[in-house]
Amino acid sequence: MSVNFKPLADRVLVEPAPAEQKTASGIIIPDNAKEKPLKGKVVAIGEGKKDELMTLRVGDEVLFGQYSGTEIKIDGSSYLIMRESDIYGVF
């Protein structure tokens, strides 16, 4: 999916994975008990800082902290914008 948004410096735009609807045993999780997803897909990246190039690429599946980033809406879809250093790793 192409987003008409370009993060600045070392920021990354992430589309969070959908929250789990059921547990492994099949119990349906109500909306107020769902946890914030901790993984997502990179949809846009900045150019990086002066002496630090970005290591992430668009399309990478990433893992990030529960309180990382700021939620923003672009064209009706929810995204998280965060610094590359807030991302723990790539799948």
C-alpha positions as CSV (number, residue, x, y, z in Angstrom):
1,M,0.0,0.0,0.0
2,S,1.3,3.4,-0.9
3,V,1.0,6.2,1.6
4,N,1.3,9.9,0.6
5,F,3.5,10.7,3.6
6,K,7.3,11.1,4.0
7,P,8.7,10.8,7.5
8,L,11.6,13.1,8.4
9,A,15.1,12.2,9.7
10,D,15.2,8.8,11.4
11,R,11.4,8.4,11.7
12,V,9.5,5.4,10.4
13,L,5.7,5.1,9.6
14,V,4.4,1.6,10.7
15,E,1.0,0.0,10.0
16,P,0.3,-1.9,13.1
17,A,-0.9,-5.5,12.8
18,P,-4.5,-6.1,13.7
19,A,-5.2,-7.0,17.3
20,E,-5.9,-10.6,18.1
21,Q,-9.6,-11.5,17.9
22,K,-9.3,-14.9,19.6
23,T,-7.0,-16.7,22.0
24,A,-5.1,-19.8,21.0
25,S,-7.8,-21.9,22.7
26,G,-10.6,-20.1,20.8
27,I,-11.9,-17.7,23.4
28,I,-13.2,-14.4,21.7
29,I,-11.5,-11.3,23.2
30,P,-13.8,-8.3,23.7
31,D,-12.7,-4.9,22.3
32,N,-11.9,-3.4,25.8
33,A,-9.6,-6.3,26.7
34,K,-7.5,-6.4,23.4
35,E,-3.9,-5.5,23.8
36,K,-2.2,-3.0,21.6
37,P,-0.3,-4.9,18.8
38,L,3.5,-5.0,19.2
39,K,4.3,-5.7,15.5
40,G,3.6,-4.1,12.2
41,K,4.8,-3.4,8.7
42,V,7.0,-0.4,7.7
43,V,5.1,1.6,5.0
44,A,7.4,4.7,4.8
45,I,10.9,5.7,6.1
46,G,12.8,9.0,6.5
47,E,16.2,9.7,5.0
48,G,18.1,9.1,8.3
49,K,20.4,11.4,10.2
50,K,23.5,13.1,8.9
51,D,26.0,10.2,9.8
52,E,23.4,7.4,10.3
53,L,21.7,5.8,7.4
54,M,18.4,4.0,7.8
55,T,18.7,0.2,8.2
56,L,15.0,-0.5,7.7
57,R,13.3,-0.8,4.4
58,V,9.6,-0.4,3.3
59,G,7.8,-3.7,3.7
60,D,9.9,-4.9,6.7
61,E,7.8,-6.7,9.4
62,V,9.0,-5.2,12.7
63,L,8.6,-5.6,16.5
64,F,8.3,-2.5,18.7
65,G,7.6,-1.6,22.3
66,Q,4.1,-1.4,23.7
67,Y,4.3,2.4,24.2
68,S,6.4,3.2,21.2
69,G,5.4,5.8,18.7
70,T,2.5,8.2,18.2
71,E,-0.8,7.1,16.6
72,I,-1.8,9.1,13.6
73,K,-4.5,8.8,11.0
74,I,-3.8,9.2,7.3
75,D,-6.7,8.8,4.8
76,G,-8.8,7.1,7.4
77,S,-6.2,4.4,8.3
78,S,-4.3,4.3,11.7
79,Y,-0.5,4.3,11.7
80,L,2.3,4.7,14.2
81,I,5.1,7.1,13.7
82,M,8.3,6.4,15.7
83,R,12.0,6.7,15.6
84,E,14.0,3.8,14.1
85,S,15.7,3.3,17.5
86,D,12.2,2.5,19.0
87,I,12.1,-0.7,16.8
88,Y,13.5,-3.8,18.5
89,G,13.9,-6.0,15.5
90,V,12.8,-7.3,12.0
91,F,11.1,-10.6,11.2
